[in-house]
């Protein structure tokens, strides 16, 4: 009917469209390239990456989520893989590299099935069934752990930091992480524990060595007292937290004050002074000997506060004010006129100390502190940043272990147990989903395989030994990358929280099935084909473009 007529153009000029196998292939290749970028960082013998941003700033790390956040990725499928790492980091604090390489391996296995004409929907259904079974298997082999079991919590923290720059001081840092999580943990009415690691403040100062890092049972404020006439330290501190300025208020609208007589000017200044004096009298009336102010403190008010011997800090960050309230039990006051003695918080000692080149205020000796601080020291800025990332992982795994009360063994042992169970389970499902479940089992084995490859071992030999050990009922058998042998991970104290494994399985499966279901990619003008990764080598260089 329309023969010989001009075709109808629906999309804008310059829009590129790719569909069918081509679209699936390009998405899978992009996602796998991201996974390959972090694969070499997995395990105790994983290597680090040096990342240089557009400003020339350098980051040296082997933390999966940090690497992926710093790389400027434009391909939409690759961005979805980065989201897996971010979710894993938010939920568990560790296991980001595992989740990403597992998602990449699921897509690699799916690609082989698509080549055999297995429909993507069938693969997605098989993966969903396999993921549910994998979580059940993992939960079944998990051991209980209590918040009081400090020894095993320390081992979990050490496992999370193994292979990072912090590895040399992992015992000290693990102890700090466990103590910090124990101090901020809270028990609800049902007897369940919750640990909010936002209540743990990490302060970094260059200088000294990693071994100088320590936990403070209170809060460090990166500010000095506002006046040199104030005491340098206060014992038995009664702390007033103020989130308004201790200054004469300016008018809300533009206003002019016309003065025709010098006496009027003096009267104006005297009134200002009287108001500031009144503010200080209100502070003294509460019985406070320390004031933490979120906003400014007038010079004259500083003078009166110093005369009264009240230690004062100004322009304290809002987040620090919240932590101070949690640590000292104080209420944050908005109006000085309404401040009362019951709003004050308590601390054993408040002191100004010089750390590196900066004066800092230490609030310590807080009774029942539900917020604490960790001071990290290190030789260079890059070392301190990497220590902070390692400590973040350690705090994350300890907090989820306390919350869930479950842990599994690492070193690829849990992954091997899942793979074995899925291979036995697949024939009972039948249909084409059976092939997808077997592919899921193959993908799970990427963890011991990557651990072996990064340690320079023969991955095939290790996998064969692992399968044999697990068939014999040794459910804790994993890869000891130091000796190159298959050994009992429980005996070697390689432990991790259950949630790290379950979250990695769930999020990797979800993103893999979502990418698999895409059969049409429509890219707007301004993204040229050929520059993007699908057309070129599957490296990170092609991520500057989408298609």
C-alpha positions as CSV (number, residue, x, y, z in Angstrom):
1,X,0.0,0.0,0.0
2,X,2.9,2.4,0.9
3,X,5.3,1.0,-1.8
4,X,7.5,3.7,-3.2
5,X,6.5,6.2,-0.5
6,X,9.0,7.9,1.8
7,X,9.4,6.0,5.1
8,X,8.0,7.6,8.3
9,X,10.8,9.0,10.5
10,X,9.9,8.7,14.2
11,X,13.3,9.3,15.9
12,X,15.3,12.5,15.8
13,X,18.1,12.9,13.3
14,X,21.3,11.6,14.8
15,X,19.6,9.1,17.1
16,X,21.2,5.7,17.1
17,X,19.2,2.5,17.6
18,X,20.4,-1.0,18.2
19,X,18.1,-4.0,18.8
20,X,18.0,-7.7,19.1
21,X,21.2,-9.7,19.6
22,X,23.3,-6.7,18.9
23,X,21.8,-4.7,21.7
24,X,22.1,-7.6,24.2
25,X,25.7,-8.3,23.1
26,X,26.8,-4.7,23.5
27,X,25.2,-4.4,27.0
28,X,26.7,-7.7,28.2
29,X,30.1,-6.6,26.8
30,X,29.9,-3.3,28.7
31,X,28.9,-4.9,32.0
32,X,31.6,-7.5,31.7
33,X,34.2,-4.8,31.0
34,X,33.3,-3.1,34.3
35,X,33.5,-6.5,36.1
36,X,36.9,-7.2,34.6
37,X,38.2,-3.8,35.7
38,X,37.9,-4.8,39.4
39,X,38.4,-8.5,39.1
40,X,42.2,-8.3,39.8
41,X,41.6,-6.6,43.1
42,X,39.8,-9.5,44.7
43,X,41.3,-11.4,47.7
44,X,44.4,-11.1,49.9
45,X,46.7,-11.1,46.8
46,X,44.5,-8.7,44.8
47,X,46.4,-5.7,43.3
48,X,45.6,-2.0,43.7
49,X,44.5,0.5,41.1
50,X,45.8,4.1,40.6
51,X,43.0,6.4,39.6
52,X,43.7,9.9,38.3
53,X,40.8,12.3,37.9
54,X,40.4,15.3,35.5
55,X,41.8,17.6,38.2
56,X,45.0,15.4,38.6
57,X,44.0,14.1,42.0
58,X,45.3,10.6,42.6
59,X,43.6,7.7,44.4
60,X,45.3,4.4,45.1
61,X,42.9,1.7,46.2
62,X,41.7,-1.8,45.7
63,X,38.2,-1.1,47.1
64,X,35.7,-2.1,44.4
65,X,33.1,0.6,45.0
66,X,35.7,3.4,45.1
67,X,37.2,2.3,41.8
68,X,33.8,2.2,40.1
69,X,32.7,5.5,41.6
70,X,35.8,7.3,40.4
71,X,35.8,6.0,36.8
72,X,33.7,8.2,34.6
73,X,31.4,5.7,33.1
74,X,28.8,6.7,30.4
75,X,27.5,3.3,29.1
76,X,24.0,2.7,30.6
77,X,24.5,-1.0,31.1
78,X,27.9,-0.4,32.8
79,X,26.3,2.2,35.1
80,X,23.8,-0.5,36.3
81,X,26.7,-2.6,37.3
82,X,28.2,0.3,39.3
83,X,24.8,0.6,41.1
84,X,25.3,-3.0,42.3
85,X,28.6,-2.0,43.9
86,X,27.0,1.1,45.6
87,X,24.1,-1.0,46.9
88,X,26.4,-3.6,48.3
89,X,28.5,-0.9,50.0
90,X,25.5,0.8,51.5
91,X,24.0,-2.5,52.8
92,X,27.2,-4.4,54.0
93,X,30.2,-2.1,53.6
94,X,32.1,-5.0,52.0
95,X,31.8,-7.6,49.2
96,X,31.5,-5.0,46.4
97,X,34.1,-6.6,44.1
98,X,32.5,-10.0,44.7
99,X,29.0,-8.7,43.7
100,X,30.3,-7.0,40.6
101,X,32.3,-9.9,39.2
102,X,29.5,-12.2,40.0
103,X,27.1,-10.0,38.0
104,X,29.6,-10.0,35.1
105,X,29.9,-13.8,35.2
106,X,26.1,-14.3,35.2
107,X,25.9,-12.2,32.0
108,X,28.8,-14.1,30.4
109,X,27.1,-17.5,31.1
110,X,23.7,-16.0,29.9
111,X,25.4,-15.0,26.6
112,X,26.4,-18.6,25.9
113,X,22.8,-19.7,26.6
114,X,21.4,-17.0,24.2
115,X,23.7,-18.3,21.5
116,X,22.1,-21.7,22.0
117,X,18.6,-20.1,21.4
118,X,17.5,-20.2,25.0
119,X,15.1,-17.3,25.4
120,X,16.3,-14.5,27.8
121,X,13.0,-14.8,29.8
122,X,13.7,-18.4,30.5
123,X,17.3,-17.6,31.6
124,X,15.9,-14.8,33.9
125,X,13.4,-17.3,35.4
126,X,16.1,-19.9,35.9
127,X,18.4,-17.3,37.5
128,X,15.6,-16.2,39.9
129,X,15.0,-19.8,41.0
130,X,18.7,-20.4,41.4
131,X,19.2,-17.2,43.5
132,X,16.4,-18.2,45.9
133,X,18.0,-21.6,46.3
134,X,21.5,-20.1,46.7
135,X,20.3,-17.8,49.5
136,X,18.6,-20.8,51.3
137,X,21.9,-22.9,51.0
138,X,23.9,-19.9,52.3
139,X,21.6,-19.4,55.2
140,X,21.7,-23.1,55.9
141,X,25.5,-23.3,56.3
142,X,25.7,-20.0,58.3
143,X,26.8,-20.1,62.0
144,X,25.4,-18.0,64.8
145,X,27.5,-15.1,66.3
146,X,26.6,-13.0,69.3
147,X,27.4,-9.3,69.9
148,X,29.5,-10.3,72.9
149,X,31.7,-12.7,70.8
150,X,34.4,-10.0,70.3
151,X,37.0,-12.5,69.1
152,X,35.0,-13.7,66.1
153,X,33.8,-10.2,65.4
154,X,37.5,-9.1,65.2
155,X,38.2,-12.0,62.8
156,X,35.4,-10.8,60.6
157,X,36.8,-7.3,60.5
158,X,40.3,-8.7,59.8
159,X,39.0,-10.7,56.9
160,X,37.4,-7.6,55.4
161,X,40.7,-5.7,55.6
162,X,43.0,-8.5,54.3
163,X,44.7,-7.6,51.1
164,X,44.3,-3.8,51.6
165,X,47.0,-1.4,52.5
166,X,45.7,-1.5,56.1
167,X,46.5,-5.2,56.2
168,X,49.8,-4.6,58.1
169,X,47.8,-3.1,61.1
170,X,44.6,-5.1,60.6
171,X,44.6,-6.4,64.2
172,X,44.7,-2.9,65.7
173,X,42.1,-1.6,63.2
174,X,39.9,-4.6,63.8
175,X,39.9,-4.0,67.5
176,X,39.0,-0.4,67.0
177,X,36.2,-1.3,64.6
178,X,34.7,-3.9,67.1
179,X,34.9,-1.5,70.1
180,X,33.3,1.3,68.1
181,X,30.4,-0.8,66.9
182,X,29.9,-2.2,70.4
183,X,29.7,1.2,71.9
184,X,27.2,2.6,69.4
185,X,25.0,-0.5,69.2
186,X,21.5,-0.2,70.6
187,X,19.0,-2.9,71.6
188,X,15.4,-2.4,70.8
189,X,12.3,-3.7,72.6
190,X,12.4,-7.0,70.7
191,X,15.9,-7.7,71.8
192,X,17.3,-7.0,68.3
193,X,20.5,-5.0,68.0
194,X,21.0,-2.1,65.6
195,X,24.3,-0.4,64.8
196,X,24.3,3.0,63.0
197,X,27.8,3.5,61.8
198,X,26.9,7.2,61.1
199,X,27.4,7.6,64.8
200,X,31.1,6.7,64.4
201,X,33.0,9.8,63.4
202,X,36.2,9.2,61.5
203,X,38.8,12.0,61.7
204,X,41.9,11.9,59.5
205,X,45.2,13.6,60.3
206,X,48.4,13.2,58.4
207,X,51.5,12.4,60.4
208,X,52.7,9.6,62.6
209,X,52.0,6.0,61.5
210,X,49.0,3.8,61.2
211,X,49.7,2.3,64.6
212,X,49.0,5.8,66.1
213,X,45.3,5.5,65.1
214,X,43.0,5.1,68.1
215,X,39.4,5.1,69.3
216,X,38.1,8.0,71.4
217,X,35.1,7.4,73.7
218,X,33.5,10.7,72.6
219,X,33.7,13.1,69.8
220,X,36.6,15.0,68.1
221,X,35.7,18.4,66.8
222,X,38.1,19.8,64.2
223,X,37.9,23.3,65.7
224,X,39.8,25.2,68.4
225,X,38.4,27.4,71.2
226,X,37.4,30.8,70.0
227,X,39.5,32.8,72.5
228,X,43.0,32.2,73.9
229,X,41.8,33.5,77.3
230,X,39.5,30.5,77.7
231,X,40.8,27.4,79.6
232,X,42.6,24.8,77.5
233,X,40.8,21.9,79.2
234,X,37.7,21.5,81.3
235,X,37.1,18.6,83.8
236,X,33.5,17.4,84.5
237,X,32.2,19.4,81.5
238,X,28.6,20.6,81.4
239,X,28.0,21.2,77.7
240,X,25.4,23.5,76.1
241,X,24.7,22.9,72.4
242,X,23.4,26.0,70.6
243,X,22.3,26.1,67.0
244,X,21.8,29.9,66.9
245,X,24.4,32.7,66.7
246,X,25.6,34.4,69.8
247,X,25.6,37.7,68.0
248,X,23.4,40.8,67.8
249,X,20.7,39.9,65.3
250,X,20.6,41.8,62.0
251,X,17.3,43.0,60.6
252,X,15.4,40.7,58.2
253,X,14.8,43.7,55.8
254,X,17.1,46.4,54.6
255,X,17.2,49.1,57.3
256,X,19.2,52.2,57.9
257,X,20.0,53.8,61.3
258,X,20.6,57.5,61.1
259,X,22.7,58.9,63.9
260,X,23.0,62.7,64.3
261,X,24.8,62.9,67.6
262,X,27.9,61.0,69.0
263,X,26.0,60.3,72.2
264,X,23.5,58.3,70.1
265,X,26.3,56.2,68.6
266,X,27.6,55.5,72.1
267,X,24.1,54.5,73.2
268,X,23.8,52.2,70.2
269,X,27.1,50.5,71.0
270,X,26.2,50.3,74.7
271,X,22.9,48.5,73.8
272,X,24.8,46.0,71.6
273,X,27.2,45.3,74.4
274,X,24.3,44.9,76.9
275,X,22.6,42.4,74.6
276,X,25.7,40.3,74.2
277,X,26.3,40.5,78.0
278,X,22.8,39.2,78.5
279,X,23.4,36.3,76.1
280,X,26.5,35.3,78.2
281,X,24.5,35.7,81.4
282,X,21.8,33.3,80.1
283,X,24.6,30.8,79.3
284,X,26.1,31.1,82.8
285,X,22.6,30.8,84.3
286,X,22.3,27.2,82.9
287,X,25.5,26.2,84.7
288,X,27.3,25.4,81.5
289,X,31.1,25.6,81.4
290,X,31.4,24.5,77.7
291,X,29.4,26.0,74.7
292,X,29.4,24.4,71.3
293,X,27.8,26.8,68.8
294,X,26.7,25.8,65.3
295,X,26.9,29.4,64.1
296,X,29.0,32.5,64.9
297,X,30.1,34.0,68.2
298,X,30.6,37.8,68.3
299,X,34.1,39.0,69.3
300,X,32.7,40.8,72.4
301,X,30.7,37.8,73.4
302,X,33.9,35.8,73.1
303,X,35.6,38.2,75.6
304,X,32.7,37.8,78.1
305,X,32.7,34.0,77.7
306,X,36.5,33.9,78.3
307,X,36.1,36.1,81.4
308,X,33.5,33.6,82.7
309,X,35.9,30.7,82.0
310,X,33.5,29.1,79.6
311,X,35.2,26.9,76.9
312,X,33.5,27.9,73.6
313,X,33.7,26.5,70.0
314,X,32.0,28.1,67.1
315,X,30.8,27.0,63.6
316,X,30.5,23.4,64.6
317,X,29.1,21.3,61.7
318,X,25.4,20.2,62.1
319,X,26.4,16.5,61.8
320,X,28.9,17.0,64.7
321,X,26.2,18.7,66.8
322,X,24.0,15.7,66.3
323,X,26.9,13.3,67.3
324,X,27.7,15.5,70.4
325,X,24.0,15.3,71.4
326,X,24.2,11.5,71.2
327,X,27.5,11.2,73.0
328,X,26.9,13.7,75.8
329,X,23.1,13.4,76.2
330,X,22.6,17.2,75.6
331,X,19.7,18.8,73.9
332,X,20.4,21.2,71.0
333,X,19.0,24.6,72.0
334,X,17.7,27.1,69.4
335,X,17.0,30.0,71.7
336,X,19.4,31.0,74.5
337,X,16.6,32.5,76.5
338,X,15.0,29.0,76.7
339,X,18.1,27.1,77.7
340,X,17.8,25.3,81.0
341,X,20.1,23.1,83.1
342,X,18.3,19.9,82.0
343,X,19.4,20.7,78.4
344,X,23.1,20.3,79.3
345,X,25.2,17.3,78.4
346,X,28.0,15.7,80.4
347,X,31.6,14.7,79.5
348,X,34.5,13.8,81.8
349,X,37.0,16.0,80.0
350,X,37.1,18.5,77.2
351,X,40.5,19.5,75.9
352,X,42.2,21.3,73.1
353,X,45.0,19.3,71.6
354,X,47.4,19.9,68.7
355,X,47.3,17.1,66.2
356,X,49.7,17.6,63.2
357,X,49.3,21.3,62.5
358,X,45.7,21.8,63.7
359,X,44.2,22.5,67.1
360,X,41.3,20.1,67.8
361,X,38.8,19.8,70.6
362,X,38.5,16.4,72.2
363,X,35.2,15.6,74.1
364,X,36.0,12.4,76.1
365,X,34.8,10.4,79.1
366,X,31.1,10.6,78.1
367,X,28.9,8.3,80.2
368,X,26.8,6.0,78.0
369,X,28.2,7.6,74.8
370,X,26.2,6.4,71.7
371,X,28.5,8.3,69.4
372,X,32.3,7.8,69.2
373,X,35.3,8.9,67.1
374,X,38.2,7.2,65.5
375,X,41.4,9.2,64.8
376,X,43.3,7.9,61.8
377,X,47.0,8.7,61.4
378,X,49.3,7.8,58.5
379,X,52.4,8.8,56.7
380,X,50.7,10.3,53.6
381,X,47.3,11.5,52.5
382,X,46.9,8.5,50.2
383,X,47.7,6.1,53.0
384,X,45.2,7.7,55.3
385,X,42.4,7.7,52.6
386,X,43.0,4.0,52.0
387,X,43.0,3.3,55.8
388,X,39.6,5.1,56.0
389,X,38.2,2.9,53.2
390,X,39.4,-0.3,54.9
391,X,38.0,0.9,58.3
392,X,34.7,1.6,56.6
393,X,34.6,-2.0,55.3
394,X,35.5,-3.3,58.8
395,X,32.8,-1.2,60.5
396,X,30.3,-2.3,57.9
397,X,30.9,-6.0,58.3
398,X,31.0,-5.9,62.1
399,X,27.8,-3.9,62.3
400,X,25.8,-6.3,60.0
401,X,27.3,-9.3,61.9
402,X,26.0,-7.8,65.2
403,X,22.6,-7.0,63.6
404,X,22.0,-10.3,61.9
405,X,23.9,-12.6,64.3
406,X,25.0,-14.9,61.4
407,X,28.3,-15.5,59.7
408,X,29.7,-17.8,57.0
409,X,33.3,-18.8,55.9
410,X,35.1,-17.0,53.1
411,X,37.8,-18.0,50.7
412,X,35.3,-19.2,48.1
413,X,34.0,-22.0,50.4
414,X,30.4,-20.7,50.6
415,X,30.4,-20.1,46.8
416,X,31.5,-23.7,46.2
417,X,28.9,-25.1,48.5
418,X,26.2,-23.1,46.6
419,X,27.5,-24.3,43.2
420,X,27.4,-27.9,44.4
421,X,23.8,-27.6,45.8
422,X,22.6,-25.9,42.6
423,X,24.0,-28.6,40.3
424,X,22.2,-31.3,42.3
425,X,19.0,-29.1,42.4
426,X,18.9,-28.2,38.6
427,X,17.6,-31.6,37.3
428,X,14.7,-31.5,39.8
429,X,13.5,-28.3,38.1
430,X,13.6,-29.5,34.5
431,X,12.8,-27.5,31.4
432,X,15.1,-24.9,29.9
433,X,15.4,-23.2,33.4
434,X,17.6,-26.2,34.3
435,X,20.3,-24.9,31.9
436,X,20.1,-21.4,33.5
437,X,20.4,-22.9,37.0
438,X,23.5,-24.8,35.9
439,X,24.9,-21.7,34.4
440,X,24.3,-19.8,37.7
441,X,26.3,-22.6,39.5
442,X,29.2,-22.0,37.0
443,X,29.0,-18.3,37.6
444,X,29.1,-18.6,41.4
445,X,32.5,-20.4,41.0
446,X,34.0,-17.1,39.7
447,X,34.9,-16.3,43.4
448,X,37.3,-19.1,44.0
449,X,38.5,-18.9,40.4
450,X,39.3,-15.2,40.7
451,X,41.0,-15.7,44.1
452,X,43.2,-18.4,42.5
453,X,44.1,-16.4,39.4
454,X,45.0,-13.3,41.5
455,X,47.3,-15.4,43.6
456,X,49.0,-16.9,40.5
457,X,47.6,-20.3,41.1
458,X,46.2,-22.8,38.6
459,X,42.4,-22.0,38.8
460,X,41.3,-25.3,37.2
461,X,43.4,-27.4,39.6
462,X,42.0,-25.4,42.6
463,X,38.4,-25.8,41.4
464,X,38.8,-29.6,41.0
465,X,40.2,-29.9,44.5
466,X,37.5,-27.7,45.9
467,X,34.7,-29.7,44.2
468,X,36.2,-32.9,45.6
469,X,36.5,-31.5,49.1
470,X,32.9,-30.3,49.1
471,X,31.6,-33.6,47.7
472,X,33.3,-35.2,50.7
473,X,31.3,-33.0,53.0
474,X,34.0,-30.4,53.9
475,X,31.6,-27.4,53.6
476,X,34.3,-24.9,55.0
477,X,36.9,-25.9,52.4
478,X,38.2,-22.8,50.5
479,X,41.3,-21.4,48.8
480,X,44.2,-20.6,51.0
481,X,46.0,-18.1,48.6
482,X,49.0,-18.0,50.9
483,X,49.8,-21.7,50.7
484,X,48.1,-22.4,47.3
485,X,46.2,-25.3,48.9
486,X,42.5,-26.1,49.6
487,X,42.1,-25.8,53.4
488,X,39.4,-25.3,56.1
489,X,38.5,-21.6,56.2
490,X,37.0,-21.8,59.7
491,X,40.3,-23.1,61.1
492,X,42.1,-20.3,59.2
493,X,39.6,-17.7,60.7
494,X,38.4,-16.4,57.3
495,X,34.9,-15.3,58.3
496,X,32.3,-12.9,56.9
497,X,28.8,-11.9,57.7
498,X,25.9,-13.8,56.1
499,X,24.5,-10.6,54.6
500,X,27.6,-10.0,52.5
501,X,26.9,-13.2,50.5
502,X,23.1,-12.9,50.4
503,X,23.1,-9.3,49.3
504,X,25.7,-10.0,46.6
505,X,23.6,-12.9,45.2
506,X,20.4,-10.9,45.2
507,X,21.7,-7.6,43.7
508,X,23.9,-9.3,41.1
509,X,21.0,-11.5,40.0
510,X,18.6,-8.6,39.8
511,X,20.9,-6.5,37.6
512,X,21.9,-9.4,35.4
513,X,18.2,-10.3,34.7
514,X,17.4,-6.6,34.0
515,X,20.2,-6.3,31.5
516,X,19.3,-9.6,29.8
517,X,15.7,-8.4,29.2
518,X,16.8,-5.4,27.2
519,X,16.5,-6.0,23.4
520,X,16.4,-2.5,22.1
521,X,18.7,0.5,22.9
522,X,17.7,3.9,21.6
523,X,20.5,6.5,22.1
524,X,19.9,10.2,21.6
525,X,22.0,12.5,19.4
526,X,25.5,13.3,20.5
527,X,26.6,9.7,21.3
528,X,28.6,8.4,18.4
529,X,29.0,4.7,17.6
530,X,32.5,3.4,17.3
531,X,33.9,5.5,20.2
532,X,31.9,3.5,22.8
533,X,33.0,0.2,24.2
534,X,30.7,-2.2,22.3
535,X,32.4,-1.2,19.0
536,X,35.9,-1.4,20.4
537,X,38.0,-3.3,22.9
538,X,36.2,-4.3,26.1
539,X,38.4,-2.1,28.2
540,X,37.6,0.9,30.4
541,X,38.8,3.4,27.7
542,X,35.6,2.9,25.7
543,X,33.5,4.1,28.6
544,X,33.8,7.7,27.5
545,X,30.8,7.1,25.2
546,X,27.6,5.1,25.3
547,X,27.5,3.3,22.1
